């Protein structure tokens, strides 16, 4: 059925529920789960500020200590949850827009399923902010399961 499942995790409870669903499915099918966090560089990127300002760029070596801790905490919690299940898993991070990075990572590992949590934003918030899970559903050639 499935052999490689990518689960997008962002630190929200909905994303950890998606991870649990992916781990349950993997335990039944023998699939490997890739817990994946896409760290948006946001204000940390020198591309938003300019090269003449001493600002951090989005690479792992130059991201602020606070952002590094946040990322580490997200991945560590995912790994802790995964210990409760009998399947292979690994966790990783890439930097960029989550809508693009999730799809790119899933293609890179040749995933056959992407799982993402839904925060259940109302229509005005989805229109203004966009929805990562909606963007992944519409932009991916790989099957996507959205967990509420």
C-alpha positions in Angstrom: 0.0 0.0 0.0 2.4 2.7 1.2 6.1 2.5 1.7 7.2 6.1 2.3 5.0 8.6 4.1 6.0 12.2 4.6 4.2 14.0 7.5 4.4 17.7 7.8 5.0 18.9 11.3 5.0 22.6 12.4 4.7 22.3 16.2 0.9 22.6 16.3 -1.2 19.9 17.9 -2.9 19.3 14.6 0.4 18.5 13.0 1.2 16.0 15.8 -2.2 14.4 15.3 -1.3 14.0 11.6 2.0 12.5 12.7 0.2 10.0 14.9 -2.1 9.1 12.0 0.9 8.6 9.7 2.7 6.4 12.3 -0.5 4.3 12.8 -0.7 3.8 9.1 3.0 3.0 8.8 2.7 0.4 11.6 0.0 -1.4 9.6 1.7 -1.2 6.2 5.4 -1.4 7.1 6.0 2.1 5.6 8.8 4.4 6.7 7.6 7.8 8.1 9.5 11.0 7.4 8.6 13.7 9.9 9.3 16.9 8.1 9.4 20.5 9.3 9.6 23.4 6.8 11.1 26.3 8.6 10.1 29.6 7.0 13.0 32.0 7.1 10.8 35.0 7.5 12.6 37.9 9.1 15.7 35.9 9.6 16.5 36.0 5.9 19.0 38.6 4.7 17.1 38.6 1.4 14.3 40.5 3.1 16.7 43.0 4.7 19.6 43.4 2.4 23.1 42.1 2.1 24.7 45.2 3.7 22.9 44.5 7.0 24.5 41.9 9.4 21.4 39.7 9.4 21.2 35.9 9.5 20.4 34.0 6.4 18.1 31.0 6.4 20.9 28.4 6.5 21.1 26.1 9.6 24.5 27.6 10.7 23.2 31.1 10.8 19.7 30.9 12.0 19.3 32.5 15.4 19.6 30.4 18.6 15.9 31.0 19.3 14.8 29.7 15.9 17.2 26.7 16.2 15.7 25.8 19.6 12.2 26.0 18.2 13.1 23.7 15.3 14.9 21.3 17.6 11.9 21.2 20.0 9.5 20.5 17.1 11.6 17.6 15.7 12.4 16.2 19.2 8.7 16.1 20.1 8.0 14.3 16.8 10.7 11.8 17.5 9.3 11.2 21.0 5.9 10.5 19.6 7.3 8.1 17.0 8.9 6.0 19.8 5.4 4.8 20.7 4.9 3.1 17.3 6.5 0.1 15.7 7.7 1.6 12.5 10.8 3.2 11.0 11.0 7.0 11.2 13.3 9.9 10.7 12.9 13.6 11.1 14.4 16.5 9.1 14.1 20.2 8.4 14.5 22.4 5.3 14.2 26.1 5.0 11.8 27.9 2.8 8.1 28.3 2.2 6.3 25.3 3.7 3.9 25.1 0.7 6.9 24.4 -1.6 9.3 22.6 0.7 6.8 19.9 1.8 6.1 18.9 -1.8 9.8 19.1 -2.8 10.9 17.0 0.2 8.2 14.4 -0.6 9.4 14.1 -4.2 13.0 13.9 -3.0 12.3 10.8 -0.8 10.0 9.4 -3.4 7.0 9.4 -1.0 3.8 7.8 -1.9 1.7 9.7 0.6 1.9 13.2 2.3 0.0 13.8 5.5 -0.7 17.3 6.8 -2.7 18.6 9.7 -5.4 21.2 9.2 -5.8 24.1 11.6 -9.3 24.7 10.5 -9.0 28.4 9.6 -12.2 30.1 8.7 -12.6 31.4 5.1 -11.4 34.9 5.6 -8.2 33.7 7.2 -7.6 31.1 4.5 -8.0 33.8 1.8 -5.7 36.3 3.6 -3.0 33.9 4.9 -3.4 30.9 2.7 -3.5 27.3 3.9 -0.4 25.1 3.7 -2.5 21.9 3.6 -4.7 23.4 0.8 -1.6 24.4 -1.2 0.0 20.9 -0.8 -3.3 19.2 -1.8 -3.5 21.3 -5.0 0.2 21.5 -5.8 1.3 17.9 -5.2 1.3 15.0 -7.7 1.5 12.7 -4.6 -1.6 11.7 -2.7 -2.3 13.9 0.3 -4.2 13.1 3.5 -5.4 16.0 5.6 -6.0 15.3 9.2 -8.3 17.5 11.3 
